[in-house]
Amino acid sequence: MTNDFDQAMEEMQTAIIEDARKTFSEQVIQRWINPRQMGEIRDPQAYGQVMGPCGDTLTMFLKIEGGRIIDARFLTSGCMTTIAAGCMACELAIGRSTEEAFTIGQELILAKLGGLPKESEHCALLASNTLRAALSDYLEKKDRLRKRLSRKQ
């Protein structure tokens, strides 16, 4: 019984992935199936959370050292395209300075994903906006610390 169930589930999963390949690029499929950047960072230097127009929520965590993003992770309640876009935004951010990461917009994410159907393009905007929210959080914390230190002198 279990073998029949497992086989049926595997066949269903294969059919879903093959159907998705008719609409989505391999970059989208791979980031949906194996989202390497999905997860949380303990004690992140930056955190952002944005809800998109479709109701998907994307949360991003950044680890920053010396003004460079050394790790980026995300969590989402969203669909496969939100997962792929969040993953790509994190991948693009890692290794960049915080200033460079602010330039990661919807168009760059869409291009690196090989495009998305028109009705899913907002997922790339959600990922870009969430990254920028996390970067803004970092800059606000940095500014508060600078002000606190200057008052002590």
C-alpha positions in Angstrom: 0.0 0.0 0.0 2.7 2.5 1.0 4.7 1.7 -2.2 1.6 2.4 -4.3 1.0 5.7 -2.5 4.7 6.7 -2.8 4.7 5.8 -6.5 1.5 7.8 -7.1 2.9 10.8 -5.3 6.1 10.7 -7.3 4.2 10.4 -10.6 2.0 13.4 -9.6 5.1 15.5 -8.6 6.7 14.7 -12.0 3.6 15.6 -13.9 3.3 18.9 -12.0 6.9 19.8 -12.7 6.6 18.9 -16.4 3.5 21.0 -16.7 5.3 23.9 -15.0 8.1 23.6 -17.5 5.6 24.6 -20.3 5.2 28.0 -18.7 8.3 28.7 -16.6 12.0 28.9 -17.3 14.4 26.4 -15.8 15.8 29.1 -13.5 12.3 29.5 -12.0 11.7 25.7 -11.8 15.1 25.1 -10.0 14.5 27.8 -7.5 11.0 26.6 -6.8 12.1 22.9 -6.3 15.3 23.7 -4.5 15.2 27.2 -3.0 18.7 27.3 -1.6 18.2 30.7 0.1 15.0 29.8 1.9 15.3 30.0 5.6 15.9 32.3 8.5 19.1 33.9 9.7 19.6 34.1 13.5 20.3 37.6 14.6 20.2 39.2 11.2 21.7 42.7 10.7 18.7 43.5 8.5 15.1 42.3 8.3 12.3 43.2 5.9 8.8 42.0 5.4 6.4 43.1 2.7 2.9 41.9 1.6 2.4 41.9 -2.1 -0.8 42.8 -4.0 -1.8 39.2 -4.3 -1.6 38.6 -0.5 1.8 36.8 -0.6 4.1 37.9 2.2 7.9 37.8 1.7 10.3 38.1 4.6 14.0 38.7 4.1 17.0 38.4 6.5 20.4 39.8 5.7 23.8 39.2 7.3 26.1 42.1 6.6 29.8 42.5 7.3 31.9 45.5 6.3 29.1 47.0 4.3 28.7 43.8 2.2 25.9 41.3 2.2 27.5 37.9 3.1 24.2 36.0 3.4 20.6 36.5 2.5 17.7 34.3 3.3 13.9 34.5 2.8 10.6 33.0 4.0 7.3 33.3 2.2 3.7 32.2 2.3 3.6 32.6 -1.4 3.4 30.6 -4.6 6.2 29.1 -6.7 7.0 32.4 -8.5 7.3 34.2 -5.2 9.7 31.5 -4.0 11.7 31.8 -7.2 11.8 35.6 -7.1 12.7 35.7 -3.4 15.5 33.2 -4.0 16.9 35.1 -6.9 16.8 38.4 -5.0 18.8 36.8 -2.2 21.3 35.3 -4.7 21.8 38.6 -6.4 22.3 40.5 -3.1 25.0 38.2 -1.7 28.4 39.6 -2.3 27.2 43.1 -3.1 27.6 46.2 -1.0 24.4 47.6 0.6 24.4 50.4 -1.9 24.7 48.0 -4.9 22.0 45.8 -3.5 19.6 48.8 -3.6 19.8 48.7 -7.4 18.4 45.1 -7.5 15.0 45.9 -9.0 12.1 44.0 -10.5 13.6 44.0 -14.0 16.9 42.5 -13.0 15.2 39.8 -11.0 12.9 39.0 -14.0 15.8 38.9 -16.4 17.8 36.6 -14.2 14.8 34.3 -13.8 14.4 34.2 -17.6 11.1 36.1 -17.3 7.8 35.3 -15.7 4.2 35.3 -17.1 2.7 38.8 -17.0 0.3 37.8 -14.2 3.3 36.7 -12.0 5.7 39.6 -12.7 4.5 41.3 -9.4 6.4 38.5 -7.5 9.7 40.0 -8.7 8.6 43.4 -7.6 7.6 42.0 -4.2 11.1 40.4 -3.9 12.8 43.7 -4.8 10.7 45.7 -2.4 11.4 43.2 0.4 15.1 43.4 -0.2 14.9 47.2 -0.1 12.9 47.1 3.1 15.6 44.9 4.7 18.3 47.3 3.5 16.4 50.3 4.8 16.1 48.5 8.2 19.9 48.0 8.2 20.5 51.7 7.4 18.1 52.9 10.0 19.8 50.7 12.7 23.2 51.9 11.6 22.1 55.5 11.8 20.5 55.0 15.2 23.8 53.5 16.4 25.8 56.4 14.9 23.6 58.9 16.7 23.8 57.1 20.0 27.6 56.9 19.8 27.9 60.6 18.9 25.8 61.6 21.9 28.2 59.7 24.2 31.2 61.7 23.0 
